[in-house]
Amino acid sequence: MCGRTGLSLHKDQLRCACSYKGKDGSFIKPEWLHEHNDGKEYIPSYNIAPTDVTPILISSSNYKSVENARVIKPMMWGIIPPWHKGDYRSNDLNTINCRIENIRTSKLYNPILMNGGRCVIIVEGYYEWQTAIKRKVKQPFYIYKPQDEHVKIDDPDTWNNSYDSQNGWTGVKLLYLAGLYNIWQDKGTIMYSYSIITMDSNDTLNWLHHRMPAILDTEFEIEAWLDVDNVDPYIALSYLTPSTLLSWHQVSTSVNNTRYKSDDCNKRVSLEGKKSQSSITSWFTKVEKKKNTDEEKKGENPSKK
């Protein structure tokens, strides 16, 4: 599954990072569309949670005034079903992820797929909690694209972000997740919302979790998924396979709190170091308890030595 992501780049950086080659060989930046979404805007965050608004890459085929083939449209995470009425926030369905195995038979997702609702979710990485080992508090990991030498995903000072129309984006490498989006409206409110497609994990990540998002590794895969006018929906769906081009590291359990958005959310931590510190703390606690207990006993029995 995929229940939390991270994306700290601002709008102009994202347009550069999502640039693609035009017919003349130069790079083109997607146009950024702002309208709708009940006034909710994209806010860069190291801990993006469901119902947050994030930048989504889609085909511009439905926007006749846009010259470029792709646009970036901020959308809310968690599809609002077309049949839902009233306050969009009262939707009770869990639609942050859609299982690839169920899309063809789903009364929600199959019509969206057939009507050209394919999209790409742009992230620097996503968080997953290890399910293979039973703990009271599961260990979170941050998963991301392998970076160039000397570039650390959890240290923006190393990213060296740059862009020009001849070379494109040469900064931090992003993950592109395949998804489906829908345009919902009721009583004058229009909301764009999306779900991330998930599939069974491969040997790269099944030690961590049995599900993983559908990740588009190459420009060909991104283009095929976005080209809703020329690539058949089911053929596009067949292109989605589990990615092996991934890196990861352990992060603090502070990311468990959806309201915690600090830039240390994706910082790597050492589980062994945490255990050592925990052991030291536990040892001092036991010593202090024993000391207090001994003193209490002496106070209760002053005649005994």
DRENDO-1510 file (C-alpha; in Angstrom, 1 decimal, always signed):
<recs>
REC; n; res; u; v; w
REC; 1; MET; +0.0; +0.0; +0.0 .
REC; 2; CYS; +1.0; +3.6; +0.1 .
REC; 3; GLY; -0.3; +5.8; +2.8 .
REC; 4; ARG; +2.1; +8.7; +3.1 .
REC; 5; THR; +4.4; +10.5; +0.7 .
REC; 6; GLY; +6.9; +13.4; +0.7 .
REC; 7; LEU; +7.4; +16.3; -1.7 .
REC; 8; SER; +9.3; +19.5; -0.7 .
REC; 9; LEU; +9.9; +21.1; -4.1 .
REC; 10; HIS; +7.9; +24.3; -4.8 .
REC; 11; LYS; +5.8; +24.9; -7.9 .
REC; 12; ASP; +8.5; +26.3; -10.2 .
REC; 13; GLN; +11.0; +23.6; -9.3 .
REC; 14; LEU; +8.3; +20.9; -10.0 .
REC; 15; ARG; +7.6; +22.2; -13.4 .
REC; 16; CYS; +11.3; +22.0; -14.2 .
REC; 17; ALA; +11.6; +18.5; -12.6 .
REC; 18; CYS; +8.7; +17.2; -14.7 .
REC; 19; SER; +10.0; +18.7; -18.0 .
REC; 20; TYR; +9.9; +16.4; -21.0 .
REC; 21; LYS; +11.4; +16.4; -24.5 .
REC; 22; GLY; +9.4; +18.1; -27.3 .
REC; 23; LYS; +9.5; +17.2; -30.9 .
REC; 24; ASP; +12.5; +19.6; -31.5 .
REC; 25; GLY; +14.5; +17.9; -28.8 .
REC; 26; SER; +14.3; +20.7; -26.3 .
REC; 27; PHE; +12.7; +20.3; -22.9 .
REC; 28; ILE; +9.2; +21.6; -22.2 .
REC; 29; LYS; +7.8; +22.5; -18.7 .
REC; 30; PRO; +4.2; +21.4; -18.0 .
REC; 31; GLU; +1.8; +24.2; -17.4 .
REC; 32; TRP; +0.5; +24.5; -13.8 .
REC; 33; LEU; -3.3; +24.7; -13.5 .
REC; 34; HIS; -4.7; +26.3; -10.3 .
REC; 35; GLU; -8.5; +26.2; -10.6 .
REC; 36; HIS; -11.1; +24.6; -8.3 .
REC; 37; ASN; -10.4; +22.3; -5.2 .
REC; 38; ASP; -12.5; +24.5; -2.9 .
REC; 39; GLY; -9.5; +26.8; -2.3 .
REC; 40; LYS; -7.2; +24.1; -1.2 .
REC; 41; GLU; -3.6; +24.5; -2.6 .
REC; 42; TYR; -0.5; +22.4; -2.7 .
REC; 43; ILE; +1.8; +23.0; +0.3 .
REC; 44; PRO; +5.3; +21.4; +0.1 .
REC; 45; SER; +5.6; +18.8; +2.9 .
REC; 46; TYR; +7.8; +16.1; +4.1 .
REC; 47; ASN; +4.8; +14.2; +5.4 .
REC; 48; ILE; +1.9; +14.3; +3.0 .
REC; 49; ALA; -1.2; +12.4; +4.2 .
REC; 50; PRO; -4.6; +11.5; +2.7 .
REC; 51; THR; -6.9; +14.5; +2.0 .
REC; 52; ASP; -3.8; +16.7; +1.4 .
REC; 53; VAL; -3.5; +18.4; -2.0 .
REC; 54; THR; -0.5; +17.4; -4.1 .
REC; 55; PRO; +0.7; +18.1; -7.7 .
REC; 56; ILE; -0.5; +15.6; -10.3 .
REC; 57; LEU; +0.7; +15.2; -13.8 .
REC; 58; ILE; -2.0; +14.6; -16.4 .
REC; 59; SER; -2.6; +14.8; -20.2 .
REC; 60; SER; -3.7; +18.2; -21.5 .
REC; 61; SER; -6.1; +16.7; -23.9 .
REC; 62; ASN; -9.1; +18.0; -21.9 .
REC; 63; TYR; -7.6; +21.6; -21.9 .
REC; 64; LYS; -7.9; +23.0; -25.4 .
REC; 65; SER; -6.3; +26.3; -24.4 .
REC; 66; VAL; -3.1; +24.5; -23.3 .
REC; 67; GLU; -0.5; +24.0; -26.0 .
REC; 68; ASN; +1.8; +21.6; -24.1 .
REC; 69; ALA; +1.0; +17.9; -24.0 .
REC; 70; ARG; +1.1; +17.7; -20.2 .
REC; 71; VAL; -0.1; +19.8; -17.3 .
REC; 72; ILE; +0.3; +19.7; -13.5 .
REC; 73; LYS; -2.9; +20.0; -11.6 .
REC; 74; PRO; -3.0; +20.0; -7.8 .
REC; 75; MET; -5.5; +17.4; -6.5 .
REC; 76; MET; -6.7; +15.9; -3.2 .
REC; 77; TRP; -5.4; +12.5; -2.2 .
REC; 78; GLY; -8.4; +10.1; -2.0 .
REC; 79; ILE; -10.9; +9.9; -4.9 .
REC; 80; ILE; -14.3; +11.3; -4.3 .
REC; 81; PRO; -16.8; +8.9; -5.9 .
REC; 82; PRO; -18.9; +10.4; -8.7 .
REC; 83; TRP; -22.1; +9.4; -7.0 .
REC; 84; HIS; -21.3; +11.1; -3.7 .
REC; 85; LYS; -23.5; +14.0; -2.8 .
REC; 86; GLY; -23.1; +16.8; -0.2 .
REC; 87; ASP; -19.9; +17.6; +1.6 .
REC; 88; TYR; -17.0; +16.0; -0.2 .
REC; 89; ARG; -15.3; +15.5; +3.2 .
REC; 90; SER; -18.0; +13.2; +4.4 .
REC; 91; ASN; -17.1; +10.5; +1.9 .
REC; 92; ASP; -16.6; +7.3; +3.9 .
REC; 93; LEU; -14.8; +5.2; +1.3 .
REC; 94; ASN; -11.1; +4.5; +1.6 .
REC; 95; THR; -9.9; +5.5; -1.8 .
REC; 96; ILE; -6.3; +6.6; -1.3 .
REC; 97; ASN; -5.1; +3.4; -3.0 .
REC; 98; CYS; -6.7; +1.2; -5.7 .
REC; 99; ARG; -5.6; -2.4; -6.2 .
REC; 100; ILE; -4.5; -3.0; -9.8 .
REC; 101; GLU; -6.2; -6.5; -9.6 .
REC; 102; ASN; -9.6; -5.0; -9.0 .
REC; 103; ILE; -9.6; -2.0; -11.4 .
REC; 104; ARG; -11.3; -3.8; -14.3 .
REC; 105; THR; -14.3; -5.0; -12.1 .
REC; 106; SER; -14.6; -1.9; -9.9 .
REC; 107; LYS; -17.7; +0.2; -10.4 .
REC; 108; LEU; -15.6; +3.2; -9.2 .
REC; 109; TYR; -12.2; +2.8; -10.9 .
REC; 110; ASN; -13.0; +1.0; -14.2 .
REC; 111; PRO; -15.2; +3.9; -15.5 .
REC; 112; ILE; -12.6; +6.4; -14.5 .
REC; 113; LEU; -9.9; +4.3; -16.3 .
REC; 114; MET; -12.1; +4.0; -19.4 .
REC; 115; ASN; -12.8; +7.7; -19.5 .
REC; 116; GLY; -9.2; +8.7; -19.6 .
REC; 117; GLY; -8.6; +9.4; -15.9 .
REC; 118; ARG; -5.0; +8.3; -15.8 .
REC; 119; CYS; -2.5; +10.4; -13.9 .
REC; 120; VAL; +1.0; +10.4; -12.4 .
REC; 121; ILE; +1.5; +11.3; -8.8 .
REC; 122; ILE; +4.8; +13.2; -8.3 .
REC; 123; VAL; +6.7; +12.5; -5.1 .
REC; 124; GLU; +10.3; +12.6; -3.8 .
REC; 125; GLY; +9.6; +9.4; -1.9 .
REC; 126; TYR; +6.9; +7.5; +0.1 .
REC; 127; TYR; +6.8; +6.0; +3.5 .
REC; 128; GLU; +6.0; +2.4; +4.3 .
REC; 129; TRP; +5.8; +0.5; +7.6 .
REC; 130; GLN; +7.5; -2.8; +8.0 .
REC; 131; THR; +4.9; -5.6; +8.5 .
REC; 132; ALA; +7.2; -8.6; +8.4 .
REC; 133; ILE; +8.4; -8.1; +12.0 .
REC; 134; LYS; +5.9; -7.8; +14.9 .
REC; 135; ARG; +6.5; -4.8; +17.1 .
REC; 136; LYS; +4.3; -2.7; +19.2 .
REC; 137; VAL; +5.3; +0.3; +17.0 .
REC; 138; LYS; +6.1; -0.7; +13.4 .
REC; 139; GLN; +9.3; +0.7; +11.9 .
REC; 140; PRO; +8.7; +3.2; +9.1 .
REC; 141; PHE; +11.0; +3.4; +6.0 .
REC; 142; TYR; +11.4; +6.0; +3.3 .
REC; 143; ILE; +11.5; +4.6; -0.3 .
REC; 144; TYR; +12.8; +6.7; -3.2 .
REC; 145; LYS; +14.6; +6.7; -6.5 .
REC; 146; PRO; +18.3; +5.9; -6.4 .
REC; 147; GLN; +20.2; +9.2; -6.6 .
REC; 148; ASP; +23.5; +10.3; -8.3 .
REC; 149; GLU; +26.7; +10.0; -6.3 .
REC; 150; HIS; +27.0; +12.5; -3.5 .
REC; 151; VAL; +23.2; +13.3; -3.6 .
REC; 152; LYS; +21.3; +12.4; -0.5 .
REC; 153; ILE; +17.5; +12.3; -0.6 .
REC; 154; ASP; +17.3; +13.5; +3.0 .
REC; 155; ASP; +19.7; +16.4; +2.5 .
REC; 156; PRO; +18.4; +19.1; +0.1 .
REC; 157; ASP; +21.7; +20.9; +0.3 .
REC; 158; THR; +23.2; +18.1; -1.8 .
REC; 159; TRP; +20.6; +18.1; -4.6 .
REC; 160; ASN; +22.2; +20.7; -7.0 .
REC; 161; ASN; +18.9; +21.4; -8.7 .
REC; 162; SER; +19.2; +23.0; -12.1 .
REC; 163; TYR; +17.3; +23.2; -15.3 .
REC; 164; ASP; +17.7; +24.5; -18.9 .
REC; 165; SER; +15.7; +23.8; -22.1 .
REC; 166; GLN; +18.6; +21.8; -23.7 .
REC; 167; ASN; +19.5; +19.5; -20.8 .
REC; 168; GLY; +16.3; +19.4; -18.8 .
REC; 169; TRP; +16.3; +18.8; -15.1 .
REC; 170; THR; +19.5; +17.7; -13.5 .
REC; 171; GLY; +18.4; +17.9; -9.8 .
REC; 172; VAL; +17.0; +15.4; -7.3 .
REC; 173; LYS; +15.4; +12.3; -9.0 .
REC; 174; LEU; +11.7; +12.0; -8.3 .
REC; 175; LEU; +9.4; +9.0; -8.1 .
REC; 176; TYR; +6.4; +8.9; -10.5 .
REC; 177; LEU; +3.5; +6.8; -9.3 .
REC; 178; ALA; +0.7; +5.6; -11.6 .
REC; 179; GLY; -2.8; +6.6; -10.5 .
REC; 180; LEU; -6.4; +7.5; -11.4 .
REC; 181; TYR; -8.1; +10.8; -10.9 .
REC; 182; ASN; -11.7; +12.0; -11.0 .
REC; 183; ILE; -13.4; +15.4; -11.3 .
REC; 184; TRP; -16.2; +15.6; -8.8 .
REC; 185; GLN; -18.8; +18.4; -8.5 .
REC; 186; ASP; -21.9; +19.1; -6.4 .
REC; 187; LYS; -23.7; +22.3; -5.7 .
REC; 188; GLY; -21.0; +24.5; -7.3 .
REC; 189; THR; -18.0; +22.8; -5.7 .
REC; 190; ILE; -15.5; +21.2; -8.0 .
REC; 191; MET; -12.8; +18.9; -6.6 .
REC; 192; TYR; -10.0; +17.0; -8.4 .
REC; 193; SER; -9.0; +13.9; -6.5 .
REC; 194; TYR; -6.8; +10.8; -7.1 .
REC; 195; SER; -5.9; +7.3; -6.0 .
REC; 196; ILE; -2.5; +5.6; -6.2 .
REC; 197; ILE; -2.5; +2.2; -8.0 .
REC; 198; THR; -0.9; -0.5; -5.9 .
REC; 199; MET; +0.2; -4.1; -6.7 .
REC; 200; ASP; +1.9; -7.1; -5.1 .
REC; 201; SER; +5.5; -6.3; -4.0 .
REC; 202; ASN; +8.4; -8.0; -5.8 .
REC; 203; ASP; +11.6; -9.4; -4.2 .
REC; 204; THR; +12.9; -5.8; -3.9 .
REC; 205; LEU; +10.3; -4.8; -1.3 .
REC; 206; ASN; +8.3; -7.8; -0.1 .
REC; 207; TRP; +10.6; -8.0; +3.0 .
REC; 208; LEU; +9.0; -4.7; +4.0 .
REC; 209; HIS; +5.4; -4.9; +2.8 .
REC; 210; HIS; +3.3; -7.2; +0.6 .
REC; 211; ARG; +2.0; -4.2; -1.4 .
REC; 212; MET; +3.8; -1.4; -3.3 .
REC; 213; PRO; +2.7; +1.5; -5.6 .
REC; 214; ALA; +2.9; +1.1; -9.3 .
REC; 215; ILE; +6.0; +3.1; -10.2 .
REC; 216; LEU; +6.8; +4.5; -13.6 .
REC; 217; ASP; +10.6; +4.1; -14.0 .
REC; 218; THR; +11.1; +5.4; -17.6 .
REC; 219; GLU; +10.0; +8.3; -19.8 .
REC; 220; PHE; +8.4; +5.7; -22.1 .
REC; 221; GLU; +6.2; +4.4; -19.2 .
REC; 222; ILE; +5.2; +7.9; -18.2 .
REC; 223; GLU; +4.3; +8.8; -21.7 .
REC; 224; ALA; +2.3; +5.6; -22.3 .
REC; 225; TRP; +0.4; +6.1; -19.1 .
REC; 226; LEU; -0.4; +9.7; -19.8 .
REC; 227; ASP; -1.3; +9.3; -23.5 .
REC; 228; VAL; -5.0; +8.7; -22.9 .
REC; 229; ASP; -5.8; +9.6; -26.6 .
REC; 230; ASN; -3.6; +6.9; -28.2 .
REC; 231; VAL; -2.9; +4.2; -25.7 .
REC; 232; ASP; -5.8; +1.8; -24.9 .
REC; 233; PRO; -6.6; +1.8; -21.2 .
REC; 234; TYR; -6.1; -1.9; -20.6 .
REC; 235; ILE; -2.9; -1.9; -22.6 .
REC; 236; ALA; -1.7; +1.0; -20.5 .
REC; 237; LEU; -2.6; -1.0; -17.4 .
REC; 238; SER; -0.6; -4.0; -18.6 .
REC; 239; TYR; +2.5; -1.8; -18.7 .
REC; 240; LEU; +2.4; -1.4; -14.9 .
REC; 241; THR; +4.9; -3.7; -13.3 .
REC; 242; PRO; +6.7; -3.7; -9.8 .
REC; 243; SER; +9.8; -1.5; -9.8 .
REC; 244; THR; +13.2; -2.7; -8.9 .
REC; 245; LEU; +14.9; +0.7; -9.1 .
REC; 246; LEU; +14.5; +1.7; -5.5 .
REC; 247; SER; +16.5; +2.8; -2.5 .
REC; 248; TRP; +15.3; +3.1; +1.1 .
REC; 249; HIS; +16.3; +3.9; +4.7 .
REC; 250; GLN; +14.8; +3.8; +8.1 .
REC; 251; VAL; +13.2; +7.0; +9.5 .
REC; 252; SER; +11.9; +8.1; +12.9 .
REC; 253; THR; +8.4; +7.0; +14.1 .
REC; 254; SER; +7.6; +10.7; +14.4 .
REC; 255; VAL; +6.3; +10.4; +10.8 .
REC; 256; ASN; +3.5; +8.3; +12.2 .
REC; 257; ASN; +1.8; +11.5; +13.2 .
REC; 258; THR; +0.1; +13.0; +10.2 .
REC; 259; ARG; +0.3; +16.5; +11.7 .
REC; 260; TYR; +4.0; +16.3; +12.0 .
REC; 261; LYS; +5.5; +18.0; +8.9 .
REC; 262; SER; +9.0; +18.8; +9.9 .
REC; 263; ASP; +12.0; +18.4; +7.5 .
REC; 264; ASP; +13.4; +15.6; +9.7 .
REC; 265; CYS; +10.6; +13.3; +8.7 .
REC; 266; ASN; +12.6; +11.6; +5.9 .
REC; 267; LYS; +16.0; +11.8; +7.7 .
REC; 268; ARG; +17.7; +8.4; +8.1 .
REC; 269; VAL; +18.0; +6.9; +11.5 .
REC; 270; SER; +19.9; +3.9; +12.9 .
REC; 271; LEU; +17.6; +1.3; +14.4 .
REC; 272; GLU; +20.6; -0.1; +16.3 .
REC; 273; GLY; +21.4; +3.3; +17.7 .
REC; 274; LYS; +17.8; +3.7; +18.8 .
REC; 275; LYS; +18.0; +0.3; +20.5 .
REC; 276; SER; +21.3; +1.2; +22.3 .
REC; 277; GLN; +19.9; +4.5; +23.5 .
REC; 278; SER; +16.8; +2.7; +24.6 .
REC; 279; SER; +18.9; +0.1; +26.5 .
REC; 280; ILE; +20.9; +2.8; +28.2 .
REC; 281; THR; +17.8; +4.7; +29.2 .
REC; 282; SER; +16.2; +1.5; +30.5 .
REC; 283; TRP; +19.3; +0.7; +32.5 .
REC; 284; PHE; +19.4; +4.1; +34.2 .
REC; 285; THR; +15.7; +3.9; +34.9 .
REC; 286; LYS; +16.1; +0.5; +36.6 .
REC; 287; VAL; +19.0; +1.8; +38.6 .
REC; 288; GLU; +17.1; +4.8; +39.7 .
REC; 289; LYS; +14.0; +2.7; +40.6 .
REC; 290; LYS; +16.1; +0.3; +42.7 .
REC; 291; LYS; +17.8; +3.3; +44.5 .
REC; 292; ASN; +14.4; +4.9; +45.2 .
REC; 293; THR; +13.0; +1.5; +46.4 .
REC; 294; ASP; +15.9; +0.9; +48.8 .
REC; 295; GLU; +15.6; +4.4; +50.2 .
REC; 296; GLU; +11.8; +3.9; +50.7 .
REC; 297; LYS; +12.4; +0.7; +52.5 .
REC; 298; LYS; +15.0; +2.3; +54.8 .
REC; 299; GLY; +12.6; +5.1; +55.5 .
REC; 300; GLU; +9.8; +2.6; +56.4 .
REC; 301; ASN; +12.1; +0.5; +58.7 .
REC; 302; PRO; +14.6; +2.9; +60.4 .
REC; 303; SER; +15.5; +0.3; +63.0 .
REC; 304; LYS; +16.7; -2.2; +60.4 .
REC; 305; LYS; +20.1; -1.9; +58.8 .
</recs>
